[in-house]
Amino acid sequence: MLRKAAALAVVFAATPYAAFAHAYLAQSAPSADASVSAPAGVSLTFSQTLEKNFSNVEVHDAGGHRVDDGKPGPDGGPTALAIGLPKLPPGRYQVIWHATSVDTHRTEGNFYFTIVP
């Protein structure tokens, strides 16, 4: 039993850290809690390469209605997600995202930004 535990410890020690990593949100535009003029879209950058077919971003208004245009934004590379926005009125908006990294780990989150006149 002790040999088996030691062998497992060697395997885990030899496995690269990235194999256990998740795609965490590293940057967003607009950023969380920002007050901005009406943006043309929302872009998110993650800490790891994404499986884009299994990742998503949505924008909702204060009433919970989805307001993004449903069109993915320009490709920002393998770690990015983006969504276009129509011209939105002033108010508070919520960005809801989920990201699946290439190692199949899923993360999710949300944040708010405010559009000012």
C-alpha positions in Angstrom: 0.0 0.0 0.0 2.8 2.4 0.8 4.5 1.7 -2.5 1.3 2.5 -4.3 0.9 5.8 -2.5 4.5 6.6 -3.2 4.0 5.8 -6.9 1.0 8.0 -7.1 2.9 10.9 -5.4 5.6 10.6 -8.1 3.0 10.7 -10.9 1.3 13.8 -9.4 4.6 15.5 -8.8 5.6 14.9 -12.4 2.3 16.1 -13.9 2.5 19.7 -15.1 0.5 22.2 -13.0 -1.4 23.3 -16.1 -3.1 19.9 -16.3 -5.0 20.8 -13.1 -5.7 24.4 -14.1 -9.0 26.1 -14.9 -9.7 29.0 -17.3 -10.2 31.9 -14.9 -11.2 35.4 -16.1 -8.0 37.5 -16.3 -9.3 40.7 -18.0 -12.5 42.2 -19.3 -13.6 45.2 -21.3 -15.6 46.9 -19.9 -14.1 45.9 -16.5 -16.1 44.9 -13.5 -17.9 47.8 -11.8 -16.8 50.2 -14.5 -18.8 53.2 -15.6 -18.5 53.6 -19.4 -20.0 55.2 -22.5 -22.1 52.6 -24.5 -19.5 50.0 -25.6 -19.8 48.2 -28.9 -19.3 44.9 -27.2 -17.9 43.0 -24.2 -14.6 41.1 -24.5 -13.2 38.6 -22.0 -9.7 37.2 -21.7 -9.0 34.0 -19.7 -6.0 32.5 -18.2 -6.1 29.4 -20.4 -7.0 28.3 -23.9 -10.8 27.8 -24.3 -13.0 25.3 -26.0 -15.1 28.0 -27.6 -17.9 25.7 -28.7 -18.5 25.0 -25.0 -17.9 28.6 -23.7 -20.3 31.5 -23.7 -20.9 35.1 -22.7 -24.2 37.0 -22.4 -25.2 40.5 -21.4 -28.4 41.3 -19.5 -30.1 44.5 -18.5 -31.4 45.3 -15.0 -34.6 43.5 -15.7 -32.7 40.3 -16.5 -33.4 40.5 -20.3 -30.6 39.4 -22.6 -29.5 42.5 -24.6 -26.4 41.4 -26.5 -26.7 40.9 -30.3 -25.9 37.2 -30.0 -23.0 37.6 -32.5 -19.5 36.6 -31.3 -17.1 39.5 -31.5 -13.8 39.5 -33.4 -11.6 36.5 -32.5 -9.2 37.7 -29.8 -7.3 34.4 -29.9 -7.6 31.1 -28.1 -8.1 32.6 -24.6 -10.7 35.2 -25.5 -14.5 35.4 -25.7 -16.4 38.4 -27.0 -20.0 39.4 -27.8 -21.4 42.4 -29.7 -23.8 44.9 -28.2 -26.3 47.2 -29.9 -26.4 50.8 -28.8 -27.6 50.5 -25.2 -29.2 53.2 -23.0 -27.7 54.2 -19.7 -28.2 51.7 -17.0 -26.6 48.8 -15.1 -25.8 45.6 -17.1 -24.7 42.2 -16.0 -22.2 40.1 -17.9 -22.7 36.3 -17.4 -20.0 33.9 -18.7 -19.0 30.3 -18.5 -15.7 29.1 -19.9 -14.6 25.5 -20.6 -10.8 25.2 -20.9 -9.1 22.7 -23.3 -8.6 20.4 -20.3 -12.4 20.3 -20.0 -12.6 22.2 -16.7 -15.5 24.6 -16.5 -15.6 27.9 -14.7 -18.3 30.5 -14.6 -19.0 34.0 -13.2 -20.6 37.3 -13.7 -20.0 41.0 -13.1 -21.7 44.3 -13.6 -20.8 47.5 -15.5 -22.8 50.7 -15.8 -23.4 52.7 -19.0 -23.5 56.4 -18.3 -24.9 59.2 -20.5 
